[in-house]
Amino acid sequence: MFSHVMVGVNDLEVSKVFYDALLGTLGVPPGVANKNRYFYRGPHGTFGITTPINGEPATFANGGTIGFAMQSPEQADAFHAAGVAHGGTTCEDPPGWREGPGGRLYLAYVRDPDGNKLCALHRPPK
């Protein structure tokens, strides 16, 4: 459904360090520069970071979350740990299993250095 997701950041190099570590846990290579942006290309899409083109400060979407598919709870934990170790902050409940109407999920939430909320989500096989 999506070709790419891009988030605005205020310090491109600080955010690159964060996302290189975070997305590296998924096997995604370091970001590739393109003017005031970095792109992370994986087998199923592209994620980008950019300083806002209009020159205004980047802000996060209140209520917005970007979810990344994980292969296992361990990969979700590594994603979360890499984010926290590289300038992010944990948010929501601690990483772990959640039960809901959609079934059982393993979730780990972290905010990037600019406050964008990211979710590592693992759905166990049925």
N, C-alpha and C positions, 0 to 999 in steps of 0.2 A: 504494500500500500504506500509506503513512504520511500522516496528516493534518498532523502537525507534529513538530518536534524542538525540545526546550528544554534548555538547559544552565544549570547554576548558576554564578553569578559572585559574587565578594566585593565588588567595587566597581562598581556598576551604571553610573556615568557614565564611568569609564575604559573599561569593556567596550563601552559604546555607541559611543564614539569609534572603538575598534578595529573593531567590526562594521559601523558605518556606512561606514567606508573599505573594509573587506574585501568586504562584500556589494554596495557601490556599484560594484565592478568587474564585477558581474553585472547591473547595471542595476536593482538592488533599491533602492527609496527608503529614506531613513533610518528607523530604528526608531520606532514609535509607542508612546508611554507608556501603560501600564495598571497603576496602583498601583506595585508593586515589580518591574515587568517592562517589557521592550520587545519588540515583535513586528515582524518583518520579513516582509512578505507579498509573495510572488512569484507568477507565473502557475501554478506547480506545487506550491505548498505554503507553509507558514509555518515560520519559524525564530524561536525566542524565547530571551531571556536573562532570568534572574530571580535575585534573592537568595533563598536557601532560606527557605521559609515557616516551617520549624521553628526558625529562628534560629541554627542551627549553621553553621560555615564551609562554603562550597562547596568540593568536591574534584572532581578529574577522574577519569574511569574508566580505570584502568590496563589497557591493551590495547584500549580503545575508540577508535574513529575515526569522525568524521562526514564523509562524502564529499559534495562539491558537484560537479555536472556542469558541465563547461566546453565551450564551443563550439570552442575552439582551444588550442594550446599557448601562444599569446601571451596569451590570457585567463587561463590558469592561472598564467603568470608574473606578470601584473599582480595577480592575487589574492594570490599569495605575497608579492610586493613590498609591497603595501598592508598586509598583515598584519604584516610585519617592521617597516615604517616607523611603525606605530601601536601598538607595544608587544608584538607577538608575537615568537616566536623560531622560527627554522627548525629542523626536525627531520628525521630519516630521511636519505636521500641527497639531494643537491641536486636541484632540479627537473630533470626530463628524461624521456626515453623509457625504458621498461622492457619487457623481453620476458618472457613467462610462458606458462603453459598456456592462459590465457584470451585470448592474443593480445598485440598491441602496445598499450601504454597510455602516455600522458604524465601523470606524477604530480608534484605539488608539495605538500609537507607543511609545515604551520606549527602551532605551539601558540599559543592565545590567552593573554591575560595571566594567566589562572587555570590554565593547563596543559592545557586541552581540546585534543585533537589533531584537526586539520582537514585534509582532503585535497582538493585540486583535481584532478579526474580528467577527462582528455579521451580519448575512444575515437575513433580515426580511422574514417571510413567504410570498409566492407569492399569 
